[in-house]
Amino acid sequence: MKTFNEFSTAVTDHFIQNIIFIDDKAYNSNGPKDQHEFDAQEVTKIFSKKGKICAVYKPQLVSDLEYLTSIANKSDVTILDWQIVLDEEPAENNSQNDEEDAEEDDVRGVYTKKIITSLLGDIDNQHCIKLILIYTGEVDLPNIASEINAALNEKNISGFSINQDDPCTVMSNNCKIMVISKANGGVGRAQHLPELANKTKSYEELPDFISLQFTEMTSGLLSNFAMESLAEIRRNFHHILTLFSKELDAAYLAHQTLLLNSFDANELLVQLLSDTFSSIIRYRSLNQFLNEEKVKLWLEQNIEDGIKPFYKDDGTPDNVFYQRNADMLLRLLRSDSDVNNKFSSSLISSDGQQLSTKKIGILIKKYATTLFAEFDKTEEINKNFAKLCYHRSAIFSPHHLPFLSLGTVVKSTLDNGCYYICIQQRCDSVRIQEGEMRRFLFISLDEVNDGGFNFLTPNGIKLKIDKSTYSLRTVKFSGTNGFALATRCEIDNKKYFEPSYYSNEKEHSERFEFIIELKELYAQRIVEEYSSSLSRVGLDEPEWVRRLN
């Protein structure tokens, strides 16, 4: 393995398992041989040799689009024809020719755009990695891309635009829609239309082309680790099912009968399954997947050797510089019992002078990410990584209704818009009887712009706990199915916790908007940090003794 791209392509190839084609010319053995034809048998044979599951669907009715969209949603890669001719109802004369239909009414792109907008308009797919190929016999590929982009804008599906470097590609941060040409028609077609030469793909070229395009979207250390781990879990599905055997149902139900709250039994299953996933990842040594060899490949591809500035405490560039190269960064990435000494011995000033411990200290404390990325990108990168570490629900579900418990962060709807974190232990947050009102304990949170903070909101707002004794607040909530559940507001589509005293009257109109759930250990640490501040002992003593200590 010589390059990071080769490594990433191999990971992508392991990850991608199922590809679907939707083409109304599939299985037309007696149809005309033209640029639109599609040999389903040959395509599935080629992909099967690559170890991929390839399914080819031939829609016939408009009503077929509904189930085909659902299937496309489950596939790793979706490949669509542009010219799809469908009947509204089953035709009485089955011998009716598709080409005659196309001549009577030009439906090129109509159904393809419906499938794409249905896929990408689904709120559950808005932050998903998607690769969609338009595999067509048409020749005006840039115009097809423009039509797709216009259809997405018309449906208010935001974030998409034509790729500046490729007019045949529509892209967002997470999705790529590429228009490529079928190779039907042979070499002569490309000779007459030279602009199609690098956009024309034969059946044999498709598997590697798909892997390459998916790799361009996901090529990174963390994404490669995630894909390799998910592929390993998928390979162990059947083994996992044997662990969660139906023979254990009786033991599980007996366990549930002995609990005060049956919800705890469901939570146990979630924990057991997540532990199983973690065990698979560790037993397959994927916790060592990103070893020094692979990190070195990443550095060689992403890091340019050169002079880099130190930064002052306020973020402005200093007039002192250091030499950055892959070997120096590798030394920093190795284990060392003394991090400060490791930085001091690895960083070399551009003029050969000894670097001050103060400048190295500022780099370690605030700007270590600038070693690997440009300064203007580091804040966003750091925030996103922090959210991945802190937030329990990193993947949002619009249908999930959270309940108040340890680590639930909320925001008051009053004018001051204060933030609070619930510190009620989980065991005291459940088993709320219908009609019962229970007090929940909250700590106030302050918004901070600089300096230390405890965690970030999904919008990147830095929050820090208020350690004062008077920052505590208790609010009564009523129970629903044993919990203090949030409700979804149909007007703004946000989720709110409504206190027992809530009403539309101004003096009782306060609600609490759900912001995020913190991972349990982070939330518990906040509780411990706050508790320690309450145990302080204040007394008068000789000031010179206090200052010495």
Secondary structure, 3 states (H helix, E strand, C coil): CCCHHHHHHHHHHHHCCEEEEECCCECCCCCCCCCCCECHHHHHHHHHHCCCEEEEECCCECCHHHHHHHHHHHCCEEEECCCCCCECCCCCCCCCCHHHHHHHCCCCCHHHHHHHHHHHHCHHHCCCCEEEEEEECCCCHHHHHHHHHHHHHHCCCCCCEEECCEEEEEECCCEEEEEEEECCCHHHHHHHCHHHHHHEECHHHHHHHHHHHHHHHHCCHHHHHHHHHHHHHHHCHHHHHHHCCHHHHHHHHHHHHCCCCCHHHHHHHHHHHHHHHHHHHHHCCHHHCCCHHHHHHHHHHHCCCEEEEEECCCCCEEEEEEEECHHHHHHHHCCCCCHHHHHHHHCCECCCCCCCHHHHHHHHHHCHHHHCCCHHHHHHHHHHHHHHHHECCCCCCCCCCCECCCCEEEEECCCCCCEEEECCCHHHCCCECECCEEEEEEEEEEEECCCCCCEECCCCCEEEECCCHHHEEEEEEEEECEECECEECCCCCCEEECCCCCCCCHHHCCCEEEEEEECHHHHHHHHHHHHHHHCCCCCCCCHHHHHHC
